[in-house]
C-alpha cells in the first residue's frame, strides 16, 4: 500500500512540474541580488572607522536581475572576535574584551517598489555612550523572489 501511495505521489508531482510552461520555467528568478561597495562614495568599507556621537551615511549600490525586495543592516560588537566577514582582508583586532554598553542596531530600509538597481544612502547615528571597539556591519539584501545576499564587513567605532 505504501508503494502505491508513493508511486501516486510521484506521478502527481511530475504532472504538476511538467504543467509549467517553458516560458514560466525560463522566467523563474534563481539569481542572487548584489551588494556593491566598490562604487564611488560607498560606505562603510572593510576596516572603516566611525565615531561615537556622530552620524555616517550608509551608501551602497544594490542590484538584482529582476526586482529588488528589501535591505537591512545589523551592527553589533565583535569584542569576542567571532566572524561574519565576507571580505578577504582582515582588520587588526583590538584585545578581546567584555561588553559593558555595546552598540546594537538592526534596521530595515525601504527600497522603492519595482526597481532592479538602487543606490541606498541612509543616515545612521552612533550613540555617544556606547563601547568603542571592533564591530560588524552586516548588510542583508533580499530580492522579490526571496534570494538573499549577505555582506559582512568589520568596522571600528572610536
Order of alpha helices (4+ residues) and beta strands (2+ residues): alpha-alpha-beta-beta-beta-beta-beta-beta-beta-beta
